[in-house]
Amino acid sequence: MSRLTRRSFAVGGVAALLGAGGVAWLANARGQDGIPGPLRKMLEFNEGVAQRLFGPQRLAPEFSPDKIEEPRINGLIGLASVAPTQDWKIRVVGKVDRTIPLAAIEALPSFSMTTQLKCVEGWSRIINWKGARLSDVLAQFGAGSEYIGLSTPSGGTDKSGQPDRYYVGFDRPSALHPQTLLCYEMNGQPLTQDHGAPLRLISAVKYGYKCIKRIGVIELTDHRPPDYWAEQGYDWYAGH
């Protein structure tokens, strides 16, 4: 019994030292987006598995109109002020520098889909969306780039005076996915302020935190753009 006790104590001590060393290694490992490198590498590994198993152009299931649900209000970063729905313009920067009026996006071929918006928190809603495919917008107004960044207009502040800006990044295959839309209607009605009026992004194969509301800027770049929730430790790719 005494030998077993001494052995257990020794094993426990070694395990504790290894655990402490592992925590210290994670804390001091060179990071990316403010996240320890090993954790970010694991997320990137998961991204690679998802891309190999499902492919970048897999389609999310669509639903019949009788399955449509009431939308849930969630994710209000970047929406502290009221956006003017008239004369809204989107700035395209990076490989081009131009301004697109909302009317030009509405003039592109429209596409409607009824898909499930999934939140990483575990809830979902089946919503009908209408808008222009991001691929059509980029073909008309953009230029070739490896990545596409989208953000709310810069310069906004919340009630406390802090910067109020939301931003996401997409790899090119995800941006060109046929179910990635710049939407201006939801469930047959124009978008409301809380849901990103006058223009938001919906990607049927991404979690909701990638579906940015109130798009003001589109950046075309060959470097991976920053992403609000990736900087908080979430998966940059965010496929489901």
C-alpha positions in Angstrom: 0.0 0.0 0.0 2.8 2.4 0.9 4.6 1.6 -2.4 1.4 2.3 -4.3 0.9 5.5 -2.5 4.4 6.7 -3.2 4.1 5.7 -6.8 0.7 7.5 -7.2 2.2 10.6 -5.6 5.2 10.5 -8.0 3.0 10.0 -11.1 0.7 12.8 -9.9 3.6 15.1 -9.4 5.0 14.5 -12.9 1.5 15.0 -14.4 1.1 18.3 -12.5 4.5 19.5 -13.8 3.7 18.5 -17.4 0.3 20.2 -17.1 1.8 23.4 -15.8 4.5 23.3 -18.5 1.8 22.8 -21.1 -0.2 25.8 -19.9 3.0 27.9 -19.8 3.8 26.8 -23.4 0.4 27.7 -24.6 0.5 31.1 -22.9 3.9 32.0 -24.3 3.6 30.4 -27.8 3.7 32.9 -30.6 0.1 33.7 -31.5 -2.0 34.9 -34.4 -5.0 37.3 -34.1 -4.1 37.4 -30.4 -4.7 33.7 -30.0 -1.9 31.3 -28.9 -0.4 29.6 -32.0 -1.2 26.0 -31.1 -4.9 26.8 -30.6 -5.0 28.7 -33.9 -3.2 25.8 -35.6 -5.9 23.4 -34.4 -8.6 25.7 -35.8 -6.8 25.8 -39.1 -6.6 22.0 -39.0 -10.3 21.8 -38.5 -10.8 24.2 -41.5 -8.7 21.9 -43.7 -10.7 18.9 -42.7 -14.0 20.7 -43.4 -12.8 21.8 -46.9 -11.5 18.3 -47.8 -14.6 16.5 -46.6 -17.3 18.8 -47.9 -15.6 20.9 -50.6 -15.9 24.7 -51.0 -18.9 24.5 -53.2 -21.2 22.2 -51.3 -24.7 23.5 -51.1 -26.7 23.9 -47.9 -30.2 22.4 -47.9 -33.1 24.6 -48.8 -36.5 24.5 -47.3 -40.1 25.0 -48.4 -41.9 28.3 -47.7 -44.1 26.7 -44.9 -40.9 26.1 -42.9 -40.0 29.8 -42.7 -39.6 31.1 -39.1 -39.6 34.5 -37.4 -36.0 35.9 -37.3 -34.2 36.3 -34.1 -32.4 39.5 -33.3 -28.7 38.8 -32.5 -25.4 40.4 -33.1 -25.7 44.2 -32.9 -22.1 45.2 -33.1 -21.8 47.9 -35.8 -25.4 48.9 -35.6 -25.4 51.5 -32.8 -26.5 54.3 -35.0 -29.5 54.3 -37.5 -28.4 53.7 -41.0 -30.0 55.8 -43.8 -31.6 53.4 -46.2 -31.8 56.0 -49.0 -28.7 56.6 -51.1 -26.6 54.0 -49.3 -23.2 53.4 -50.9 -20.6 50.7 -50.5 -16.9 51.5 -50.7 -14.7 49.0 -52.5 -11.1 49.2 -51.6 -7.8 47.3 -52.0 -7.2 46.2 -55.6 -9.8 48.8 -56.8 -11.0 52.0 -55.3 -14.6 52.8 -56.1 -18.0 53.5 -54.6 -21.1 51.4 -55.5 -24.6 52.8 -54.9 -27.0 50.3 -53.4 -29.2 50.7 -56.5 -26.4 49.2 -58.6 -26.4 46.0 -56.4 -30.2 45.9 -56.6 -30.0 46.1 -60.4 -28.0 42.9 -60.6 -29.8 39.6 -61.1 -31.6 38.8 -57.8 -31.5 35.4 -56.1 -33.8 34.0 -53.4 -33.1 31.1 -51.1 -34.7 29.7 -47.9 -32.0 28.4 -45.8 -31.1 27.8 -42.2 -29.2 30.5 -40.4 -27.1 28.7 -37.7 -25.6 30.4 -34.7 -22.5 29.0 -33.1 -24.4 29.3 -29.8 -26.6 26.5 -30.8 -29.8 28.0 -32.1 -31.0 28.3 -35.7 -33.7 29.9 -37.8 -35.1 29.1 -41.3 -35.2 32.4 -43.2 -36.0 33.4 -46.8 -33.3 35.8 -48.2 -33.3 37.8 -51.3 -30.3 39.7 -52.8 -27.5 39.6 -55.3 -24.8 36.9 -55.3 -21.5 38.2 -54.0 -19.9 36.5 -56.9 -21.9 38.7 -59.3 -21.1 41.9 -57.4 -17.4 41.0 -57.5 -17.5 40.2 -61.2 -19.2 43.5 -61.9 -17.3 45.9 -59.6 -14.3 44.1 -58.2 -11.0 42.5 -59.2 -9.3 39.2 -58.7 -8.2 38.6 -55.1 -7.5 35.7 -52.8 -9.6 37.2 -49.9 -12.5 39.5 -49.4 -13.0 41.5 -46.3 -16.3 43.1 -45.4 -17.0 45.7 -42.6 -19.5 48.1 -41.4 -18.8 51.8 -42.2 -15.8 53.2 -40.3 -16.1 56.0 -37.9 -19.2 54.8 -36.0 -19.3 54.9 -32.2 -21.6 53.3 -29.7 -23.5 55.0 -26.8 -20.3 55.1 -24.7 -18.3 56.7 -27.5 -16.3 53.5 -28.2 -15.6 52.5 -31.8 -18.6 50.5 -33.2 -17.3 48.5 -36.1 -17.8 44.9 -37.2 -15.6 43.1 -39.8 -15.3 39.6 -41.3 -13.0 37.9 -43.8 -13.8 35.4 -46.5 -11.5 33.2 -48.6 -12.3 33.5 -52.3 -14.1 30.1 -52.7 -16.4 31.0 -49.8 -17.1 34.4 -51.2 -17.9 33.0 -54.7 -20.2 30.3 -53.2 -23.6 30.4 -55.0 -25.3 30.7 -51.6 -23.3 33.7 -50.5 -25.5 36.7 -51.0 -25.6 40.4 -50.4 -29.2 40.6 -49.1 -31.6 43.5 -49.0 -34.8 41.5 -48.2 -35.6 39.0 -45.5 -38.9 36.9 -45.4 -40.3 39.1 -48.3 -39.7 42.4 -46.6 -36.8 45.0 -46.7 -34.2 44.4 -44.0 -34.9 46.2 -40.7 -32.2 48.1 -38.8 -31.6 45.3 -36.3 -31.1 42.8 -39.1 -28.6 44.9 -41.0 -30.5 47.4 -43.2 -29.9 48.3 -45.9 -27.5 45.5 -46.9 -26.1 42.5 -45.2 -24.2 39.3 -46.1 -25.6 35.8 -45.8 -23.6 32.7 -46.4 -25.7 29.5 -46.0 -22.6 27.4 -45.2 -21.2 29.6 -42.5 -22.1 30.3 -38.9 -24.0 33.5 -38.3 -21.1 35.4 -36.9 -19.7 35.5 -40.5 -22.9 37.0 -41.8 -22.1 40.6 -41.3 -24.9 43.2 -41.2 -24.9 46.8 -42.6 -22.1 46.4 -45.1 -20.2 49.6 -45.8 -16.8 48.5 -47.1 -15.6 45.6 -49.2 -11.9 45.0 -49.3 -10.1 43.0 -52.0 -6.8 41.7 -50.9 -4.4 38.8 -51.3 -3.7 38.7 -47.5 -6.1 37.2 -45.0 -8.2 40.1 -43.7 -9.0 40.5 -39.9 -12.1 39.0 -38.5 -13.9 40.3 -35.4 -14.6 37.0 -33.7 -11.5 35.2 -34.9 -9.6 37.8 -32.8 -11.7 36.6 -29.8 -10.6 33.0 -30.4 -13.3 31.7 -32.8 -12.7 29.8 -36.0 -11.8 32.2 -38.9 -13.3 29.8 -41.5 -16.6 29.2 -39.5 -18.0 26.6 -41.8 -20.7 24.2 -40.5 
